[in-house]
Amino acid sequence: MSRIAHPAGPRHGEVLPADHPPAPPAELNALHPGIWPRGARRDGGVLTIGGADVRELAERFGTPLYVCDEQDVRSRCRDYTDAFGPDDRVCYAAKAFCCRAMLRWVSSEGLGVDVCTGGELEVALSAGVPPRQITMHGNNKAQGELARAVGAGIGHVVADSFEEIARLAFLAEDAAVTPNVLVRVTTGVEATTHEFMATAHDDQKFGFSLASGAADEAVRRVIACPDLNFAGLHSHIGSQIFDTAGFEVAAHRVVGLAVRIRDEHGIDIAELDLGGGFGIAYTRDDDPPAAKDVAQSLRGIVDAQCAAAGLPRPRLTVEPGRAIAGPSTVTLYRVGTVKDVDGLRTYVSVDGGMSDNIRTALYDADYECALASRASSAPPMLSRVVGVHCESGDIVVRHAWLPADLAPGDLLAVPATGAYCRSLASNYNHVPRPAVVAVGDGAPREIVRRETLDDLLALDVG
Ligand SMILES: Cc1ncc(COP(=O)(O)O)c(C=O)c1O
């Protein structure tokens, strides 16, 4: 049995898996810019993040471990607030990664916070996010969640169904408050992304369809209700989008509705929320647009569409989640076994897997990874990084080029795991969820503690 080592990439005639892996990188130890947190470096071959040595982090906090570069998060918040400027609004979509420290950071950088459940709302309130800066989404908010949101005086509720408009009207009258309501519009745009990350095509659960006239009717009902303030329109076309063409079509259609609202009700919409979805780099082949380009493009689209329709320009809101949280974090894993499957590749088993990163299994997501605990001059070895779970689909990195001298005990780092990894983590196979450690601002500290088996057993009350 020998490991497949490719000094210069796959050779002619060699048996390789059907799903073609990328060519090995020229320099295995190099940290490709754009994928790693801004505070990531190699120091004598060892990965450091925000000045913290990953070997010490693993020793102190255990593995798997999410290591989050606070300064990376803060700098990306500033990229967005600078790009959109004071007249428009940036809200962090908490679903990407939600804990009190994270929501405090984004809030202190001037971002609002989007929540989509009562749980996320409670985290935001307990983190001290000003209620007026909170927007609540969700296609099936429970009466109790709506009551808490309205009672706390949150800034906006995004209405997603006729039932919800009726519930909101009842709650508002009861509480003698007038919540600001945005109507979520399904624009029929087919976003260029994975099927499960597209949210504006007609056949899905979110929002009111433009095509069927439901969106016009929803606006009518909100406006007719004296206890609700119709604040404007909301559209979110999907996630991990690189191309602004979908936003252009969505904005065009939403502005069309705004014109009908003006004609029917004599109201100019005050706010237009175009949602989030701005893509990030997971591998060196990804080339997402910078925040300033996203802002220039979206602002340009809205300005042009409003000018063409003769509408005053509403305040624009965007809701990036992944683009704020995603690039900040790497997951550290300890290698447990290195198994050659002759003629195919080497399977590297680490101590986490689909319970801390379901994105590979759920979305076919691609990641890169690197040996983090030391440098190596060994040739690249085609590997698949897999987890501890009883599933052959338990893959962390489908195609990884790792040094051929990789051995049990080494630390691997997978970058760009700050969004939709901890927040989608599970206890599958009774694996406790990893801790999240913040680095880059003083001493490394846990911001979400590691679960223990006792935590899991405590829930088992049978
Ligand atoms: C309404 C809404 N806003 C914002 C987001 C954030 O998307 P992303 O993290 O891709 O920016 C989502 C994600 O699903 C969403 O549903």
PDBQT file of the ligand as one rigid body, heavy atoms in Angstrom, charges set to zero:
ROOT
HETATM    1  C1  LIG A 501     -33.886  36.449   4.778  1.00  0.00    +0.000 C 
HETATM    2  C2  LIG A 501     -32.441  36.155   4.800  1.00  0.00    +0.000 A 
HETATM    3  N1  LIG A 501     -31.583  37.179   4.941  1.00  0.00    +0.000 NA
HETATM    4  C3  LIG A 501     -30.244  36.969   4.974  1.00  0.00    +0.000 A 
HETATM    5  C4  LIG A 501     -29.732  35.708   4.850  1.00  0.00    +0.000 A 
HETATM    6  C5  LIG A 501     -28.238  35.545   4.911  1.00  0.00    +0.000 C 
HETATM    7  O1  LIG A 501     -27.713  34.955   3.798  1.00  0.00    +0.000 OA
HETATM    8  P1  LIG A 501     -26.124  34.867   3.656  1.00  0.00    +0.000 P 
HETATM    9  O2  LIG A 501     -25.598  34.278   4.886  1.00  0.00    +0.000 OA
HETATM   10  O3  LIG A 501     -25.923  34.012   2.472  1.00  0.00    +0.000 OA
HETATM   11  O4  LIG A 501     -25.639  36.275   3.448  1.00  0.00    +0.000 OA
HETATM   12  C6  LIG A 501     -30.582  34.618   4.689  1.00  0.00    +0.000 A 
HETATM   13  C7  LIG A 501     -30.037  33.261   4.532  1.00  0.00    +0.000 C 
HETATM   14  O5  LIG A 501     -30.666  32.297   4.284  1.00  0.00    +0.000 OA
HETATM   15  C8  LIG A 501     -31.981  34.848   4.671  1.00  0.00    +0.000 A 
HETATM   16  O6  LIG A 501     -32.836  33.843   4.550  1.00  0.00    +0.000 OA
ENDROOT
TORSDOF 0
